[in-house]
Amino acid sequence: MNNLDKTQPKLSIALLAAGQASRFGSPKQLACYQGQTLIERAIALLEGVNCELSIITGAHHSDIYQHLTSISKEDHVVFNQDWQQGMSSSIKAAVRHCPEDCSGVMFITVDQIQLTQADIQSLIDLWRQESSRIVCAEYAGHRGVPAIFPRQYFSQLLDLDDDKGARNLIKSSPNVSTVLLPNAELDIDTVAQLNELNNFHTPKKNKNI
């Protein structure tokens, strides 16, 4: 765990990696991109910022946990036993895991593989200036993950009950700031898509929570 700057509002980051990845046909979290598994790459990216990290697992928990143990990251894992209920259940698991002194939580998915540390830091920097507001990525005319929710939204996050995640909460709130992040537009859904990217072709797909 990083030594967190106590002069700043404390932020937790939840890496959402609980999905079944049915379109991918195997644990997408463990697929390789540029010599790293997607989950390993995401962890390395997120550990580069000064926040507490949790990894929300679900459908492929055993395989992912074994892999994270092999790279000494298993202490970050939070198992979402309700993963079949969709992304909202992972959001709830992450919120319940947040420390009491946490002022906000960021949600990010494991398959947004073009995101950079600078992208993540830009969201955090804006939120630390406006820590009472939702701060989220904007790309291709949409708002979505990565997204940061202040503590005053935790009760609403815990009331989510479908697979749309927090998309509707972002849409309905007037209290939202955005950061233009074109790199957030791409996520990976299929093996063919990942193979194309590994061959230097970049497909595009919108993703919201």
N, C-alpha and C positions, 0 to 999 in steps of 0.2 A: 504493500500500500504506500502511496506517495505521502510525503509530508505536506499536508494541505495548508495553504495560506489562511490563517485564522482571521485575517482582516477582510477577507472576501466572503460573500455568502457561499455556503457549502453546497456543492452540486454532486449528485450521484449520476452515474451513467449506466443505463441498462441496455446491454446488447441483446437484442431479441433474436434467439436462435432455437426456438421451440417448435418450429413448423415441421410438418411431415415431408414437405418438398415433393409432393406427389407427381408434379409435372417433370421434376428432375429425374425421378426414378430411383434415387438413392440419397443418402444423407448429403444434401447440398453443402451443409456446413463444413464437411470434410473434403469437398472437392478442391483440387489444386489450381491456383492461379499464380503465375510467376514464381513457382517454387515453394509456395506456402498454401496451406489450406485456407479457405475463406475465413474461417473463424480465427485462425492464428494471425492472419493479416489484420483482421479487424481489431483483435486484442492489442497487437503491436501499435496500431494507429491510435487507439484510445488510451493506452498507457503513456503515450507521449504528452498528454495533457494532464493538468494538475487536479484530477478528480477521482473519486472512488468509483470503481467499476464492479458491476455484477453481470453475470452471463446467465440469461434465462433459457434453460433447456426444457425439452419436453419429449417430442415424439422419438427422437434418437438419443435419449439421455445417456444410455449405457455406453454407446460407441463414442459419443462426444466426450463424456466424462473420462473415458479411458485415454482418449487422445490428449485431453487437457492435462491429465495426470502425467503423461509422457513429456510434456513441456512445462510442468510445474505450475500450472494455472488453475488447478482444480479447486483451490480455495475461493475462487470467484463465483462458483456455480450456485445458482438458485434453481431448483427443480420445480417446474410448473406441472403439477399432477393433473391439472385440468386443461392441458394443451389442446385437446380435441375441441374445446369450445372456441378456439380461434385466438386471434391476436389480443383481444380484450383481456383474456385470461392471463396472458403473459404480462400485460400492462399492470393488472391487479397484483400479480405476484411480485413484480418489481417495486410497486408502491409500498406494499406491505413490508418489503425488505429494507426500505430506506431508513437510515438512522433517524432518531428523533430530532437531532440537530441539523438535519438536512433541509435546505431552503428550496430545493428544486430537484427535478429529475429529468435527464435527457433520455429519450428513446431513439435508438438507431438500429437498423436491421443489418444482419450479417452479410447480405448479398449486394450492398451498395458499394461495389468494389472500386469505383473511381474517386471516392471521397478521399481528401487529403487531410493531414493534420491541420493545415491552415484553414480548411473549411470548417472543421470542428471547432477550432479555436475562435473563429469569427463569430460563431453562434454563442459561445460561452462569453466572449468579451461583451457582446451586445446585451446578453442577459444580465451580466453583472452590473451593467449600467442601468438596466430597467428590470430589476429582479422581481417586480410584482406582475410582469407581463409574460404571456406565452411568447416564446421566440422559436420560430421554425424556419425551415428551408423553403425557398420558393424556386420553382423551376417549371418550364414549359407551361406557364399559366396556372400552376397548381401550388398548393401549400401542403407540406407533409414532413416526413422524417428526413433528417434528424430534427427533433423538436424538443424543446425544454418547457416543462410545466412547473410553475411555482407551487409551493406547498398549499396555497389556498385552493388549488384545483384538485388536490389529492382525493377529496371525498367524491368529486364528480368522476374522477378516473376509476375509483372503486365501484361506482354504480354502472359502469359500462357492461353491456350484456350481449354484444354481438361480435361478428368478425370484422367490423369496420374500424376497430381500434378507436383512436381518439379523433378521427377525421371530422366527425360532426361537431365535436367540442371545439375544434379549431375554427370550423366554419361559423358556428353560432356565437363565438365570443367576439366582442368588440375590442378586447384587450390583447391584441396580437401584433407583434412586430416580426418582420421577415428579413431574411438575408438571402440575396440572390445566389443560389448555389447550383449552377448547371451540372456539376459533377454528381449531384444527387439524383439526377433523372434516370440513370441506368441502374437497374437491378438485374439479377441473374435468375431465370426461371427454368432453363433447360440446359442439358449437356451441350447441345448444338450451339446454343448462344454463347456458352463459356468457351467452347472450342473456337468459335469465330473470333472472340475477343483475344484469346491466346494467339491467334494468327493475325493479330493487328487489325482486325475489322471490328468496329464498335457499333453494335446494335443499340437501339434506343427503346426505352419503355418507361412510361410514367408510373410512379408509385406514390400513394398517399397512405396515411394511417387513418 
